[in-house]
Each structure stands twice: as C-alpha cells, then as structure tokens.
Amino acid sequence: MVRGSKMWEKLIKQVAGIVVLSTQVWQSASAQSTAPSEKLLMHCQQFQQVYDGISQQVITPDSATRAFQQAMLGLRETVGKDSCQTGTAGTYVYPLRGQLPRYSIGSRGRGYRATGFDLFDSDVRGSHPAQDLFIRDGDQDELDDRLGQPIDVLAFTSGVVVAMETGWGPNSKMRGGNYIWIYDPCLDGLFYYAHNKCVTVVPGQWVRAGEKIGEVGRTGYNAFKERSPTHLHLMFLRITPEGLPKPENTYTWLSGAEVVH
Ligand SMILES: [Zn+2]
C-alpha cells in the first residue's frame, strides 16, 4: 500500500523540472510561481497512500476515513483559500478537447447515481456518483474515429494535482485505471478523472482550467472490457468542514462549460 519514497523523490524532481521549464506559464499565476512546498507534497503523498489503500482493499473503511480526513484537512490548510483569488473561480472548461457537451455527456446526464456511495469501502457497489463523457471510438483503439488521434483530457477547473496512477495494465483489477485527483481550493472539492490512456501531470503541480492533464483511454477493470465504450469518468467530491467527501452532480457545470479546440 505504501509507495516507495524513491518514487516521491523522483516526482519532486519532476515537479521542480516542470516549474523551471514553464516559467512563462507560471508567471501569470502569481501565487503559484514557486515549486510546490514539501508540506504540499507530503499531503499529496498522504492522500495517495490512503487512496491506494482503499482501492487495494488493504485498509479498513474506518482507518481510511480517518486518514482521508487528515490528508484533506492538511491539504485545505496548505493550499488555502488564498490561491483561489487568482481570478480562476467559476471557470469551467469542458474536459474533452474539441467535444461538445450535449453530444458527449452520457445518457444526457442521467448516469449520475450518488445513493449508496462510499469512497472508503470498495465492497459497496452500484452507485455511480459521476458523469461519463464519451468519445467516438468504435474500434476501441483509444483514438477519435474521425481525427485518428487521442482526445486530450483538460482540467475542468483550476487546482492542484494531488494523486495519480500511470502504471495500469490489462491484468490489474483496479477500476479507475490511470486516474488523476485534483483539489480545487475555490470549490473546496476534489475532481477525479478516470480511465485515462495516459496522464501528463504530476502530484504537487498546479493546473488551470483547460490545461491538458491526460488523454482519454480505456484503462480500468471494467472500462477495458469490450462492452464499455471509450469514455472519461468524472467525479466531484465536495469536502465537508470535517474533511469528508460528499459527491455532487457536475451536469450543470459540464453543460455550460467552455469548449476548447
Ligand atoms: Zn463512470
């Protein structure tokens, strides 16, 4: 369940490298012009460990709840509401580049079912507190049928990347596949982007709404199966004052989101 500290050392170097390489991009986001603090990376690591423990079912729901609360209260405190004042609040960019919400949101948004959801107990099934956003991929090669290219996954809102998976393989039972978790301090909530073909961000990295974070794919235990059309699974969890996750439907935000080509 606990990832090696080697991986984190590597990540910290990677993040530092990205910040150096993209100074121009970062300059416009005044509060975010420096490399992520060790404190931020520590809370990201905490979050990753809890989530790994939950998905691999090696942590009890009770201890998962407590560890999640701790990680979230830490993140909230470290990231702070201040980072929200950069003028990014209320900006929603549709997470599939060049795709129109009304053609790509599954079942016109009726796929959202929050009843019975428990983030801390992966034995509980049946709920789907998320929206599935589909691409045209009849031959299931993870490329858009008309463009012959992957479709970029864009950050729906601004925030900081807190966890991710990049090593999913067809033999893995993990349902989210290559996923990304992003904490949005303005909404005080977490976005979860699942089934990506690849992930192009790292924990501790700030992203603005519309920035590329990955590509739509078919990773994940069920998403990989033939009966599943290629899609992005997008979930939003509002964080309560106690640091607990509460799913919310993103349909209205998605329908009105800006489409980026
Ligand atoms: Zn889904």
Residues whose N, C-alpha, C, O or C-beta is under 5 A from the ligand:
A	BS01	ZN	A130 D132 H233
